[in-house]
Amino acid sequence: MKRLRGLSGPAWLSLLAGAAAAFAHPPFGFLPGLLGYGLLLAMVDRTQGDRPIRSAFWRGFLAGTAYFLIGCWWVAEAFFVDAAAQGWMAPFAVAGLATGMGLFWGGAGALYRWLRPADAMLKVLVFAGALSLLEWLRGHVLTGFPWNLPGETWKAGSAPSQAAALVGSYGLSWLTIIAMAALVAPFAFGRRRSTWMLGAGGAVIVAALYGYGAVRLSHALPVKPDAQWVRMVQADVRQEAKYDVDKFQSIMSRYLKLTSQAPTRGHKPDIVIWPEGALPVAANDLFKPSVWTSTAIAGALQPGQILLTGAYRQDEHATSIVYYNSLFALRRDGADLTQLAMYDKFRLVPFGEYLPLEKVLAPLGVKKMVHVGDGFSAGPPPGPMTVPGMATVQPLICYESLFPGLARQGAKAGGGRAEWIVNVSNDAWFGQTSGPKQSLNLSSYRAIEDGLPMVRATPTGVSAVVDAYGRSRPGETLPLGGFGVIDAPLPPALPQTPFARYGETAFWLMIALSLCALVPAARKAKP
């Protein structure tokens, strides 16, 4: 108890640091909250007593828990879709996610305190390296959960966000943390000439982010005259409605009505896009030739029109049935549908679509508690989808759009770069919360990183056309709870970006620079 009382001051300041950084993210957009990273550096640097590393872990953990509690509270909404069976789990799920992710920030605090150099400039470098490295680990452990990376605080499409085209979201995280930590340095490490110079350096980094982005955004992206036109269908179907068998025909009719309506901007759409899990029926039955659903969907399409839609499918093996979360490319040929291509989701949601460490956790009853069932199986590494009559596209299904470099991996695996990204998602799970808005911002970073336009379709919003600079185009966005379609030409792609070419090389050079900051400290410590 004595130790906890001694930490009471730093404890609330650590919580404040994490909360401030969380409120800097869209849709809140309180950018001064970014200084929370500098406040966290001051907290973990000042740990005293006989266990400073343990204290630093505690302070980092508290900051991370506050950060993810604010950034991920919307997860609770998913458990109220079936409130009678799962509603009681909501507070435990949110608390478990926030504290679990907070462990990474705790690890960053402990790592920094263990390495802690004496010079203020070196402190800032080491802290930025420790926190951004643990954020990279958060995006990779157990398939990862890279939600709200520090570098993705900047609104996608804004000037600072453009640096992701150079260094990716992890590299932008390092730059963001180091800038904010440097700005706070004069107040954390004493008002001396050296710390004021360090603060000025942080201001220069922020100015450089805005300056580079402004120059990059000054280059217009005119739509090509021969650009293909897409139609995103947002039928505003709540998640709970998909579990009511009596509502299937109503859901179906909403999608068919919107698909078949007249063009809204005078151009017939070449491609129609339905979201992930648009219809709650296995694709094996839904698109089977001569089945009424297949005929009805074909009837809503124009001859030769292509439909991209999410749906789950099942493969029957000798001893089991394997399920996949997939994207299908279908075309109306005559009175029926022809399947042109298919993509199986590669990155699955842990505890949602599959159970990690299943052999360990399943016997403990975790599988039944989280209602994963048999779960989904992962598809092969992602590659661009080639469909006759359509520009080559890189599919990203829901959760996959959080991962920096996944489209780049697809280009390497598929032997060529896609011309655009399609992101189908099922944000209906999260209702009218901040989650879907944040999801749009995060997924738009994939457009910036790869220099590719992105078309995003969800059942309840936010659906949008995003250009290669990560900007949601005016008039081409459907908000939360919106019902309708967006007809729009595909924006052009940019030349291959440095990130698309070199991946996370720049990020690892930044981590190496942070490690090099320890060399002077080691020399001073040497007898």
C-alpha positions as CSV (number, residue, x, y, z in Angstrom):
1,M,0.0,0.0,0.0
2,K,2.8,2.4,0.8
3,R,4.3,1.9,-2.7
4,L,0.9,2.6,-4.3
5,R,0.3,5.7,-2.3
6,G,3.7,6.9,-3.4
7,L,2.7,6.5,-7.0
8,S,-0.6,8.3,-6.7
9,G,0.7,11.5,-8.2
10,P,2.4,9.9,-11.2
11,A,-0.5,7.5,-11.6
12,W,-3.1,10.2,-12.4
13,L,-0.6,12.0,-14.5
14,S,0.1,8.8,-16.5
15,L,-3.6,8.3,-17.0
16,L,-3.8,11.9,-18.2
17,A,-0.9,11.4,-20.6
18,G,-2.6,8.4,-22.2
19,A,-6.1,10.0,-22.3
20,A,-4.7,13.1,-23.9
21,A,-3.0,11.1,-26.6
22,A,-6.2,9.2,-27.3
23,F,-8.3,12.3,-27.6
24,A,-5.9,13.6,-30.3
25,H,-7.1,10.9,-32.7
26,P,-10.1,11.4,-35.0
27,P,-13.0,11.8,-34.5
28,F,-12.0,13.8,-31.4
29,G,-9.1,15.6,-33.1
30,F,-7.7,17.4,-30.0
31,L,-4.2,17.6,-31.4
32,P,-2.6,19.3,-28.3
33,G,-3.3,16.0,-26.7
34,L,-0.3,14.7,-28.6
35,L,1.8,16.3,-25.9
36,G,0.7,13.4,-23.8
37,Y,3.6,11.5,-25.2
38,G,6.0,14.0,-23.8
39,L,4.2,13.9,-20.5
40,L,4.6,10.1,-20.4
41,L,8.3,10.4,-21.1
42,A,8.6,12.7,-18.1
43,M,6.7,10.2,-15.9
44,V,8.8,7.1,-16.8
45,D,12.0,9.1,-16.7
46,R,11.4,10.3,-13.1
47,T,10.8,6.9,-11.5
48,Q,12.9,6.6,-8.3
49,G,13.2,4.1,-5.5
50,D,14.5,0.6,-5.3
51,R,12.5,-0.6,-8.3
52,P,12.5,2.1,-11.0
53,I,12.0,-0.2,-13.9
54,R,8.9,-1.7,-12.3
55,S,7.6,1.8,-11.6
56,A,8.2,2.8,-15.2
57,F,6.3,-0.2,-16.4
58,W,3.4,0.7,-14.1
59,R,3.2,4.3,-15.4
60,G,3.5,3.2,-19.0
61,F,0.8,0.6,-18.4
62,L,-1.6,3.1,-16.9
63,A,-1.1,5.5,-19.8
64,G,-1.6,2.7,-22.3
65,T,-4.8,1.5,-20.5
66,A,-6.3,5.0,-20.6
67,Y,-5.3,5.4,-24.3
68,F,-6.9,2.1,-25.4
69,L,-9.9,2.5,-23.1
70,I,-10.8,5.7,-24.9
71,G,-9.8,4.5,-28.3
72,C,-11.5,1.1,-28.1
73,W,-14.5,1.5,-25.9
74,W,-16.8,0.9,-28.9
75,V,-15.9,-2.8,-28.8
76,A,-18.6,-3.1,-26.1
77,E,-21.2,-2.4,-28.8
78,A,-20.6,-5.7,-30.5
79,F,-21.6,-7.6,-27.4
80,F,-25.0,-5.9,-27.3
81,V,-25.9,-7.3,-30.8
82,D,-26.9,-10.4,-28.8
83,A,-27.4,-8.7,-25.5
84,A,-29.2,-11.6,-23.8
85,A,-26.3,-14.0,-24.3
86,Q,-23.3,-11.7,-24.5
87,G,-24.2,-8.3,-23.0
88,W,-22.7,-9.2,-19.7
89,M,-19.3,-9.6,-21.3
90,A,-19.0,-6.1,-22.7
91,P,-17.3,-4.4,-19.7
92,F,-14.9,-7.3,-19.3
93,A,-14.1,-7.3,-23.0
94,V,-13.3,-3.6,-23.0
95,A,-11.3,-3.8,-19.8
96,G,-9.4,-6.8,-21.0
97,L,-8.6,-5.3,-24.4
98,A,-7.5,-1.9,-22.8
99,T,-5.3,-3.6,-20.2
100,G,-3.9,-6.1,-22.6
101,M,-2.8,-3.4,-25.0
102,G,-1.6,-1.4,-22.1
103,L,1.0,-4.0,-21.4
104,F,2.8,-3.0,-24.5
105,W,3.0,0.6,-23.3
106,G,4.1,-0.7,-19.9
107,G,6.8,-2.7,-21.7
108,A,7.9,0.5,-23.5
109,G,8.2,2.3,-20.2
110,A,10.2,-0.4,-18.6
111,L,12.5,-0.7,-21.7
112,Y,13.2,3.0,-21.7
113,R,13.9,3.1,-17.9
114,W,16.3,0.1,-18.3
115,L,18.2,1.9,-21.1
116,R,17.7,5.4,-19.8
117,P,20.6,7.7,-20.9
118,A,21.5,10.9,-19.1
119,D,21.4,13.5,-21.9
120,A,18.0,15.0,-22.7
121,M,18.3,14.6,-26.5
122,L,19.3,11.0,-26.0
123,K,16.3,10.4,-23.7
124,V,13.9,11.6,-26.4
125,L,15.5,9.4,-29.0
126,V,15.5,6.3,-26.8
127,F,11.9,6.9,-25.6
128,A,10.7,7.3,-29.2
129,G,12.4,4.1,-30.2
130,A,11.1,2.1,-27.2
131,L,7.5,3.2,-27.6
132,S,7.4,2.9,-31.4
133,L,9.1,-0.6,-31.2
134,L,6.5,-1.8,-28.8
135,E,3.8,-0.4,-31.0
136,W,5.2,-2.4,-33.9
137,L,5.1,-5.5,-31.7
138,R,1.4,-4.7,-30.8
139,G,0.7,-4.8,-34.5
140,H,2.3,-8.3,-34.9
141,V,1.8,-10.4,-31.8
142,L,-1.0,-13.0,-32.3
143,T,-1.6,-11.5,-35.8
144,G,-1.6,-8.1,-34.2
145,F,-4.0,-5.3,-33.4
146,P,-2.5,-2.1,-34.8
147,W,-5.5,0.1,-33.9
148,N,-4.8,3.9,-33.5
149,L,-1.0,3.8,-34.0
150,P,0.5,7.1,-32.8
151,G,1.4,8.1,-36.3
152,E,-2.2,7.7,-37.4
153,T,-3.3,10.4,-35.1
154,W,-3.2,12.9,-37.9
155,K,-6.4,13.0,-39.9
156,A,-5.9,10.9,-43.1
157,G,-5.5,13.2,-46.0
158,S,-4.1,16.0,-43.9
159,A,-0.7,17.5,-44.5
160,P,1.2,15.6,-41.7
161,S,-0.4,12.3,-42.7
162,Q,1.4,12.4,-46.1
163,A,4.7,11.4,-44.5
164,A,3.2,7.8,-44.3
165,A,4.0,7.6,-48.1
166,L,7.7,7.9,-47.2
167,V,8.0,6.0,-43.9
168,G,4.7,4.2,-43.3
169,S,2.5,4.5,-40.3
170,Y,5.1,3.0,-37.9
171,G,7.8,5.4,-39.1
172,L,5.3,8.3,-38.7
173,S,4.7,7.0,-35.2
174,W,8.4,7.4,-34.4
175,L,8.4,10.9,-35.9
176,T,5.3,11.9,-34.0
177,I,6.5,10.6,-30.6
178,I,9.9,12.1,-31.0
179,A,8.5,15.5,-31.9
180,M,6.1,15.6,-29.0
181,A,8.6,14.4,-26.5
182,A,11.1,17.0,-27.7
183,L,8.5,19.8,-27.3
184,V,8.0,18.9,-23.7
185,A,11.7,18.4,-23.0
186,P,12.3,22.0,-21.6
187,F,9.6,21.4,-19.0
188,A,10.6,17.8,-18.2
189,F,14.4,18.1,-18.0
190,G,15.0,21.7,-17.0
191,R,14.9,25.0,-18.8
192,R,18.4,25.1,-20.2
193,R,19.7,26.2,-23.6
194,S,20.1,22.6,-24.7
195,T,16.5,21.6,-23.8
196,W,15.1,24.7,-25.5
197,M,17.1,23.8,-28.6
198,L,15.6,20.3,-28.3
199,G,12.1,21.8,-28.1
200,A,12.9,23.8,-31.2
201,G,13.9,20.6,-32.9
202,G,10.5,19.1,-32.1
203,A,8.8,22.2,-33.6
204,V,10.9,21.8,-36.7
205,I,9.8,18.2,-37.2
206,V,6.1,19.2,-36.9
207,A,6.7,22.1,-39.4
208,A,8.5,19.7,-41.7
209,L,5.5,17.3,-41.6
210,Y,3.1,20.1,-42.5
211,G,5.4,21.5,-45.1
212,Y,6.1,18.2,-46.9
213,G,2.4,17.4,-46.8
214,A,1.4,20.7,-48.2
215,V,3.7,20.4,-51.1
216,R,2.6,16.9,-51.8
217,L,-1.1,17.8,-51.7
218,S,-0.6,20.7,-54.0
219,H,-0.3,18.3,-56.9
220,A,-3.8,17.8,-58.3
221,L,-5.2,14.4,-59.1
222,P,-7.6,14.8,-62.1
223,V,-9.9,11.9,-62.8
224,K,-9.0,10.2,-66.1
225,P,-11.6,10.4,-68.8
226,D,-11.7,6.6,-69.2
227,A,-11.9,5.9,-65.4
228,Q,-14.2,3.1,-64.4
229,W,-17.2,4.1,-62.3
230,V,-18.1,2.3,-59.1
231,R,-21.2,2.2,-57.0
232,M,-20.9,1.6,-53.2
233,V,-24.1,0.2,-51.7
234,Q,-24.9,1.1,-48.1
235,A,-28.2,-0.5,-47.1
236,D,-28.1,0.5,-43.5
237,V,-28.7,-3.0,-42.2
238,R,-28.1,-3.3,-38.4
239,Q,-26.1,-6.3,-37.3
240,E,-28.8,-7.8,-35.2
241,A,-31.2,-7.9,-38.2
242,K,-28.9,-10.5,-39.9
243,Y,-29.7,-13.0,-37.2
244,D,-33.5,-12.8,-37.8
245,V,-34.5,-15.3,-40.5
246,D,-37.7,-13.5,-41.2
247,K,-35.8,-10.3,-42.2
248,F,-33.7,-12.0,-44.9
249,Q,-35.9,-11.0,-47.8
250,S,-36.1,-7.4,-46.4
251,I,-32.3,-7.2,-46.3
252,M,-32.1,-8.7,-49.8
253,S,-34.6,-6.2,-51.2
254,R,-32.7,-3.3,-49.8
255,Y,-29.5,-4.3,-51.6
256,L,-31.3,-5.1,-54.8
257,K,-33.2,-1.8,-54.8
258,L,-30.1,0.3,-54.3
259,T,-28.1,-1.8,-56.8
260,S,-30.7,-1.4,-59.6
261,Q,-31.5,2.3,-59.1
262,A,-30.7,4.7,-61.9
263,P,-27.2,6.3,-62.0
264,T,-27.0,9.3,-59.7
265,R,-24.4,11.2,-61.8
266,G,-25.2,10.2,-65.3
267,H,-22.7,7.4,-65.6
268,K,-23.7,3.7,-65.4
269,P,-21.5,2.1,-62.8
270,D,-19.1,-0.5,-64.2
271,I,-18.6,-2.0,-60.7
272,V,-21.1,-2.4,-57.8
273,I,-19.7,-3.0,-54.3
274,W,-21.5,-4.6,-51.4
275,P,-19.9,-4.7,-48.0
276,E,-18.5,-7.6,-46.0
277,G,-21.2,-10.0,-44.9
278,A,-23.9,-8.1,-46.8
279,L,-26.2,-11.1,-46.9
280,P,-26.2,-13.6,-44.0
281,V,-26.1,-16.8,-46.1
282,A,-23.2,-18.9,-47.2
283,A,-21.9,-18.1,-50.7
284,N,-22.2,-21.8,-51.6
285,D,-26.0,-21.4,-51.6
286,L,-26.3,-17.6,-52.3
287,F,-24.6,-17.6,-55.7
288,K,-25.5,-21.1,-56.9
289,P,-26.7,-21.0,-60.5
290,S,-30.5,-21.0,-60.9
291,V,-31.2,-20.4,-57.2
292,W,-33.6,-17.6,-56.7
293,T,-31.0,-15.4,-54.8
294,S,-28.5,-15.7,-57.7
295,T,-31.2,-14.9,-60.2
296,A,-32.5,-11.9,-58.2
297,I,-29.0,-10.4,-57.8
298,A,-28.3,-10.9,-61.5
299,G,-31.6,-9.1,-62.3
300,A,-30.5,-6.1,-60.2
301,L,-27.3,-5.8,-62.2
302,Q,-26.9,-4.4,-65.7
303,P,-25.6,-6.9,-68.4
304,G,-21.8,-7.1,-68.0
305,Q,-21.8,-5.2,-64.7
306,I,-19.4,-6.6,-62.1
307,L,-20.4,-7.1,-58.4
308,L,-17.8,-7.2,-55.6
309,T,-19.4,-8.5,-52.4
310,G,-18.3,-10.0,-49.2
311,A,-19.7,-13.3,-48.1
312,Y,-18.6,-16.3,-46.1
313,R,-18.1,-19.6,-47.8
314,Q,-17.5,-23.2,-46.7
315,D,-15.3,-25.9,-48.0
316,E,-16.2,-29.5,-47.1
317,H,-13.3,-31.8,-46.3
318,A,-13.3,-35.5,-45.5
319,T,-13.6,-34.9,-41.8
320,S,-14.7,-31.3,-41.3
321,I,-16.1,-28.2,-42.8
322,V,-13.8,-25.2,-43.2
323,Y,-15.1,-21.6,-43.3
324,Y,-13.6,-18.6,-45.0
325,N,-14.5,-14.9,-45.0
326,S,-14.3,-14.0,-48.6
327,L,-14.7,-11.4,-51.3
328,F,-16.4,-12.5,-54.6
329,A,-16.2,-10.9,-58.0
330,L,-19.4,-11.8,-60.0
331,R,-20.7,-10.7,-63.3
332,R,-24.2,-10.8,-64.8
333,D,-24.2,-13.0,-67.8
334,G,-27.6,-13.6,-69.2
335,A,-30.1,-14.2,-66.4
336,D,-27.5,-15.5,-63.9
337,L,-24.2,-14.8,-62.2
338,T,-20.7,-15.9,-63.3
339,Q,-18.0,-16.0,-60.6
340,L,-14.9,-14.3,-61.9
341,A,-12.6,-14.3,-58.9
342,M,-12.4,-14.9,-55.2
343,Y,-10.3,-13.7,-52.3
344,D,-10.2,-15.3,-48.9
345,K,-9.4,-13.1,-45.9
346,F,-5.8,-13.5,-44.7
347,R,-5.7,-11.5,-41.5
348,L,-8.4,-12.8,-39.1
349,V,-9.6,-11.1,-35.9
350,P,-8.3,-12.8,-32.8
351,F,-11.1,-13.9,-30.4
352,G,-13.6,-12.8,-33.1
353,E,-12.9,-14.9,-36.2
354,Y,-10.5,-17.4,-34.7
355,L,-9.2,-18.4,-31.3
356,P,-5.4,-17.8,-30.9
357,L,-3.5,-20.5,-29.0
358,E,-6.6,-22.7,-29.4
359,K,-4.9,-25.8,-28.0
360,V,-4.3,-24.0,-24.7
361,L,-7.4,-21.8,-24.4
362,A,-10.1,-24.1,-25.8
363,P,-9.8,-26.6,-22.9
364,L,-10.2,-23.6,-20.5
365,G,-13.6,-22.8,-22.0
366,V,-12.5,-19.6,-23.7
367,K,-13.8,-20.7,-27.0
368,K,-17.4,-21.1,-25.7
369,M,-17.2,-17.9,-23.8
370,V,-16.3,-15.8,-26.8
371,H,-18.6,-17.7,-29.1
372,V,-16.0,-18.2,-31.8
373,G,-17.4,-21.6,-32.7
374,D,-15.3,-23.4,-35.4
375,G,-14.1,-19.9,-36.5
376,F,-12.7,-19.0,-39.9
377,S,-9.6,-20.3,-41.6
378,A,-7.1,-17.8,-43.1
379,G,-6.6,-17.6,-46.8
380,P,-3.3,-17.5,-48.6
381,P,-1.1,-14.3,-48.4
382,P,-3.0,-11.5,-50.1
383,G,-2.4,-10.7,-53.8
384,P,-4.2,-8.4,-56.3
385,M,-7.4,-9.7,-57.8
386,T,-7.4,-9.8,-61.5
387,V,-10.9,-9.6,-63.0
388,P,-11.7,-9.4,-66.8
389,G,-13.0,-5.9,-67.6
390,M,-11.9,-4.4,-64.3
391,A,-8.8,-2.5,-63.1
392,T,-6.6,-4.8,-61.0
393,V,-7.7,-4.4,-57.3
394,Q,-6.2,-5.3,-53.9
395,P,-8.9,-6.5,-51.6
396,L,-8.7,-5.7,-47.9
397,I,-11.5,-7.2,-45.8
398,C,-12.4,-5.2,-42.7
399,Y,-9.6,-5.9,-40.1
400,E,-7.0,-6.3,-42.8
401,S,-7.2,-2.5,-43.6
402,L,-5.5,-1.8,-40.2
403,F,-2.2,-3.4,-41.3
404,P,0.5,-1.2,-42.8
405,G,2.2,-2.8,-45.8
406,L,-0.4,-5.5,-46.4
407,A,-1.2,-4.1,-49.9
408,R,2.6,-4.0,-50.5
409,Q,2.9,-7.6,-49.5
410,G,0.1,-8.4,-51.9
411,A,1.9,-6.7,-54.8
412,K,5.0,-8.8,-54.0
413,A,3.0,-12.0,-53.7
414,G,1.0,-11.3,-56.8
415,G,3.8,-10.2,-59.0
416,G,2.5,-6.7,-59.7
417,R,0.9,-3.6,-58.2
418,A,-2.8,-3.2,-58.0
419,E,-4.5,-0.1,-59.5
420,W,-6.8,0.5,-56.5
421,I,-7.8,-0.9,-53.1
422,V,-11.3,-2.2,-52.2
423,N,-12.0,-2.3,-48.5
424,V,-15.3,-4.1,-47.6
425,S,-16.0,-4.0,-43.9
426,N,-18.8,-4.8,-41.5
427,D,-18.7,-1.9,-39.1
428,A,-22.4,-2.5,-38.3
429,W,-21.1,-4.5,-35.2
430,F,-20.1,-1.2,-33.6
431,G,-23.3,0.9,-34.1
432,Q,-23.3,4.7,-33.8
433,T,-20.0,4.9,-32.0
434,S,-16.6,6.4,-32.7
435,G,-15.3,3.0,-34.0
436,P,-16.5,3.2,-37.6
437,K,-15.2,6.8,-37.9
438,Q,-11.8,5.8,-36.6
439,S,-11.9,2.8,-38.9
440,L,-12.3,5.0,-42.0
441,N,-9.4,7.2,-40.8
442,L,-7.1,4.2,-40.2
443,S,-7.9,2.4,-43.4
444,S,-7.3,5.6,-45.4
445,Y,-3.7,5.4,-44.4
446,R,-3.3,2.3,-46.6
447,A,-4.2,4.6,-49.6
448,I,-1.5,7.1,-48.5
449,E,1.2,4.4,-47.9
450,D,0.7,2.8,-51.3
451,G,-0.4,5.7,-53.4
452,L,-3.5,3.9,-54.4
453,P,-7.1,5.1,-54.3
454,M,-9.4,3.1,-52.0
455,V,-13.1,2.4,-52.2
456,R,-14.7,1.5,-48.9
457,A,-18.1,-0.1,-48.5
458,T,-19.8,-0.8,-45.2
459,P,-23.4,-1.8,-44.3
460,T,-24.1,1.1,-41.9
461,G,-21.3,3.6,-42.7
462,V,-18.9,5.1,-43.1
463,S,-18.6,4.3,-46.8
464,A,-16.4,6.5,-48.9
465,V,-14.2,7.0,-52.0
466,V,-10.7,7.8,-50.8
467,D,-8.1,9.2,-53.2
468,A,-4.4,8.3,-53.3
469,Y,-3.6,11.1,-50.8
470,G,-6.0,9.5,-48.2
471,R,-8.7,12.1,-48.6
472,S,-12.4,11.2,-48.5
473,R,-13.7,12.9,-51.6
474,P,-16.4,15.6,-51.1
475,G,-19.8,14.4,-51.9
476,E,-18.6,10.8,-52.1
477,T,-19.1,9.7,-48.5
478,L,-22.1,8.1,-46.8
479,P,-22.2,8.8,-43.0
480,L,-23.1,6.5,-40.2
481,G,-26.7,5.4,-40.5
482,G,-26.9,6.6,-44.1
483,F,-29.0,4.7,-46.7
484,G,-28.1,5.0,-50.3
485,V,-25.4,4.7,-52.9
486,I,-22.3,6.5,-54.0
487,D,-21.6,6.6,-57.7
488,A,-18.1,7.9,-58.5
489,P,-15.2,7.5,-60.9
490,L,-12.1,5.7,-59.6
491,P,-9.5,8.3,-58.7
492,P,-6.1,7.7,-60.3
493,A,-3.2,6.0,-58.6
494,L,0.1,7.8,-57.9
495,P,3.5,6.5,-58.9
496,Q,4.8,3.9,-56.5
497,T,5.6,5.5,-53.1
498,P,8.9,5.1,-51.2
499,F,7.0,3.1,-48.6
500,A,5.5,0.8,-51.3
501,R,9.0,0.3,-52.7
502,Y,11.0,-0.1,-49.6
503,G,8.5,-1.1,-46.9
504,E,9.5,-0.5,-43.3
505,T,13.2,0.0,-44.0
506,A,13.0,3.7,-42.9
507,F,11.3,2.7,-39.7
508,W,14.0,0.2,-38.8
509,L,16.6,2.9,-39.5
510,M,14.8,5.1,-37.0
511,I,14.9,2.3,-34.4
512,A,18.6,1.9,-35.2
513,L,19.1,5.6,-34.6
514,S,17.4,5.3,-31.2
515,L,19.7,2.5,-30.3
516,C,22.7,4.5,-31.5
517,A,21.7,7.1,-28.9
518,L,22.8,4.6,-26.2
519,V,26.4,4.6,-27.4
520,P,27.5,7.9,-25.8
521,A,25.9,6.9,-22.6
522,A,27.8,3.5,-22.7
523,R,31.1,5.4,-23.2
524,K,30.4,7.6,-20.3
525,A,29.6,4.7,-18.1
526,K,32.8,2.8,-19.1
527,P,35.6,3.1,-16.5
